[in-house]
Amino acid sequence: QDAGLPTGINEKWAFDYLDTVWKQCCNLPHLAESEIKAPNFTPNELDFYKRLNSNHPKKVEWYCEPPSPGDVFPVDTIVDDERTVYGSLVRQSFSNSVYLKEALYKGTTHVAVGFVDLGMLFAASLQEPPDGQSGPLHFLGIDMCPCVVAKTLVIWEMLKQTPRTLQKRKDHIRSVAQVWFSTTWSETTGDAVKTALVSLFARSRKPYHPEVDRLLQHWLDAPLISLEEARKHHCMTSNDDFSSIPYLKRKSDRIAQAKYELTGDFALGGEPCYGNTLRFDCPDGTAPLDTNETIFTVLSFEDITETLSPSVSTLEAAERIVLANVSKMADWAVAGDVSVELVCAKIQDKLEDVIAARPWTMSWSNVLDYMKHSDFHRMARACSAHGETVHFAYSMNWTNSVFGTYIIDYYNAKERSSFIDAANYTMRRIYQSYGWSDYLRLPRPTHPINTTCQFALELFNHPKWLKYFFGVARKRGPCKMGNFEHGFGSPLSHTGATQSVAFTWTYDPEVWFIPREMPSGIK
């Protein structure tokens, strides 16, 4: 009310959204905690389905036995069809997990499977070539979604066309960030996109992929989307179930977050002029957009905290981080330090090409969540045929296959109560040690299913899942795990409630890691 509604917003929808968010957070987490602590608490069927992320008879039977805490469901017993459909059902504008900070090397090839966007480059540090190597880093991205490949082609082309003069460069960097993360564009972004599209078609090349070429041509021919139309599209892909407004302690942060959730505007540097064509204007038959996408999904909140000040909101901090990293990528693109090749295909169909590329490093996103682990390791091992390949991946669904990672797995009310208290204590200590308690409310106004999983039960059980996952690999040959990372997600992201477990490994027995930390029972 103090700041007024953003430009072009439907007032009724906006006030309904904010009113629902306020009502939902009023009693959280206290009312839900009381219900779960009660001896007569009984989860409903939807809770069980969400917990298992499946209704497959074998998984339901496993869960109902019941197993013991820490027992891992053998996912290879589930047919492939159930675990490989996600990529074709939704379209993501950007990743739904925090960008991981990895070291990439000039003179080598990095293969990114299921890359979704250029987040690997966004967060990476670029190192000098290993001994005997020279030239740029070759980034080979493989994704089965035509929209992902087409949009990323446009973004990389825009990065290569970054002007050298200071003000034009700043405006152009903002345009790249808008195409990548925003629902709307500033006045000059449309022209920058058109220039990139014309350049992509002018270049002598083989066709990318029929669907990728169709998208690029569609965007080249498409008129700019009006701001009114963009607002309507944003309303259709947003709901009030996952608002982060109540999490924020400072009024300035809540106002900025409310504007962001109501609009999706990001990195504009002024008022919006048009909608994001690459997000909202796709041919018929294109998969629908994912819902409730937020920039806070991909950014580490530790980084945001380091950028905050009394005069800088969480949203402004996020914008500064994005612009700095996009600028870094623009430097690499213009200087030729990185070359990017993008392929629209299933990784299963491109194994020979990957092997021929002799990857030094490979990132797999969370592809392993959507296939049998034995099949995943077979492919990853095949890609390592020339040796020395180091792999990065993460799992977002591992908790669904480990009994004891959700509070509804426990029938004893005293156990449930102790886990809730332990999670709240751990969360408070972590927030204080990271400096988050200055900016975020405690207790967090969310359901205790989320906080107990994240701040208590996952901590006990992720080593058991890692042991299982790498045990599957070692049945077929050597496999060595390097570093792993189990963080606490982004508190302002609805996909951060259960944080992924990220890890590094190799199938080459001659490669040695210097581990930062090893969980108990893992070798």
Rosetta blueprint (number, residue, H / E / L):
1 Q L
2 D L
3 A L
4 G L
5 L L
6 P L
7 T L
8 G L
9 I L
10 N L
11 E H
12 K H
13 W H
14 A H
15 F H
16 D H
17 Y H
18 L H
19 D H
20 T H
21 V H
22 W H
23 K H
24 Q H
25 C H
26 C H
27 N L
28 L L
29 P L
30 H H
31 L H
32 A H
33 E H
34 S H
35 E H
36 I H
37 K H
38 A L
39 P L
40 N L
41 F L
42 T L
43 P L
44 N L
45 E H
46 L H
47 D H
48 F H
49 Y H
50 K H
51 R H
52 L H
53 N L
54 S L
55 N L
56 H L
57 P H
58 K H
59 K H
60 V H
61 E H
62 W H
63 Y H
64 C H
65 E L
66 P L
67 P L
68 S L
69 P L
70 G L
71 D L
72 V E
73 F L
74 P L
75 V H
76 D H
77 T H
78 I L
79 V L
80 D H
81 D H
82 E H
83 R H
84 T L
85 V L
86 Y H
87 G H
88 S H
89 L H
90 V L
91 R E
92 Q L
93 S L
94 F L
95 S L
96 N L
97 S L
98 V L
99 Y L
100 L L
101 K L
102 E L
103 A E
104 L E
105 Y E
106 K L
107 G L
108 T L
109 T E
110 H E
111 V E
112 A E
113 V E
114 G L
115 F L
116 V L
117 D L
118 L L
119 G H
120 M H
121 L H
122 F H
123 A H
124 A L
125 S E
126 L E
127 Q E
128 E L
129 P L
130 P L
131 D L
132 G L
133 Q L
134 S L
135 G L
136 P L
137 L E
138 H E
139 F E
140 L E
141 G E
142 I E
143 D E
144 M L
145 C L
146 P H
147 C H
148 V H
149 V H
150 A H
151 K H
152 T H
153 L H
154 V H
155 I H
156 W H
157 E H
158 M H
159 L H
160 K H
161 Q L
162 T L
163 P L
164 R L
165 T L
166 L H
167 Q H
168 K H
169 R H
170 K H
171 D H
172 H H
173 I H
174 R H
175 S H
176 V H
177 A H
178 Q H
179 V H
180 W H
181 F H
182 S L
183 T L
184 T E
185 W E
186 S L
187 E L
188 T L
189 T H
190 G H
191 D H
192 A H
193 V H
194 K H
195 T H
196 A H
197 L H
198 V H
199 S H
200 L H
201 F H
202 A H
203 R L
204 S L
205 R L
206 K L
207 P L
208 Y L
209 H L
210 P H
211 E H
212 V H
213 D H
214 R H
215 L H
216 L H
217 Q H
218 H H
219 W H
220 L H
221 D H
222 A L
223 P L
224 L L
225 I E
226 S E
227 L H
228 E H
229 E H
230 A H
231 R H
232 K H
233 H H
234 H H
235 C H
236 M H
237 T L
238 S L
239 N L
240 D H
241 D H
242 F H
243 S L
244 S L
245 I H
246 P H
247 Y H
248 L E
249 K L
250 R L
251 K H
252 S H
253 D H
254 R H
255 I H
256 A H
257 Q H
258 A H
259 K H
260 Y H
261 E H
262 L H
263 T H
264 G L
265 D L
266 F L
267 A L
268 L L
269 G L
270 G L
271 E L
272 P L
273 C L
274 Y E
275 G E
276 N L
277 T H
278 L H
279 R H
280 F H
281 D L
282 C L
283 P L
284 D L
285 G L
286 T L
287 A L
288 P L
289 L E
290 D L
291 T L
292 N L
293 E L
294 T L
295 I H
296 F H
297 T H
298 V L
299 L L
300 S L
301 F H
302 E H
303 D H
304 I H
305 T H
306 E H
307 T H
308 L L
309 S E
310 P L
311 S L
312 V E
313 S L
314 T H
315 L H
316 E H
317 A H
318 A H
319 E H
320 R H
321 I H
322 V H
323 L H
324 A H
325 N H
326 V H
327 S H
328 K H
329 M H
330 A H
331 D H
332 W H
333 A H
334 V H
335 A H
336 G L
337 D L
338 V E
339 S E
340 V E
341 E E
342 L E
343 V E
344 C E
345 A L
346 K L
347 I H
348 Q H
349 D H
350 K L
351 L H
352 E H
353 D H
354 V H
355 I H
356 A H
357 A H
358 R L
359 P L
360 W L
361 T E
362 M E
363 S E
364 W L
365 S L
366 N L
367 V H
368 L H
369 D H
370 Y H
371 M L
372 K L
373 H H
374 S H
375 D H
376 F H
377 H H
378 R H
379 M H
380 A H
381 R H
382 A H
383 C H
384 S L
385 A L
386 H L
387 G L
388 E L
389 T L
390 V E
391 H E
392 F E
393 A E
394 Y E
395 S E
396 M L
397 N L
398 W H
399 T H
400 N H
401 S H
402 V E
403 F L
404 G L
405 T L
406 Y L
407 I H
408 I H
409 D H
410 Y L
411 Y L
412 N L
413 A H
414 K H
415 E H
416 R H
417 S H
418 S H
419 F H
420 I H
421 D H
422 A H
423 A H
424 N H
425 Y H
426 T H
427 M H
428 R H
429 R H
430 I H
431 Y H
432 Q H
433 S H
434 Y H
435 G L
436 W H
437 S H
438 D H
439 Y L
440 L E
441 R L
442 L L
443 P L
444 R L
445 P L
446 T L
447 H L
448 P H
449 I H
450 N H
451 T H
452 T H
453 C H
454 Q H
455 F H
456 A H
457 L H
458 E H
459 L H
460 F H
461 N H
462 H H
463 P H
464 K H
465 W H
466 L H
467 K H
468 Y H
469 F H
470 F H
471 G H
472 V H
473 A H
474 R H
475 K L
476 R L
477 G L
478 P L
479 C L
480 K E
481 M E
482 G E
483 N E
484 F E
485 E E
486 H E
487 G L
488 F L
489 G L
490 S L
491 P L
492 L L
493 S L
494 H L
495 T L
496 G L
497 A L
498 T L
499 Q L
500 S L
501 V E
502 A E
503 F E
504 T E
505 W E
506 T E
507 Y L
508 D L
509 P L
510 E L
511 V L
512 W L
513 F L
514 I L
515 P L
516 R L
517 E L
518 M L
519 P L
520 S L
521 G L
522 I L
523 K L
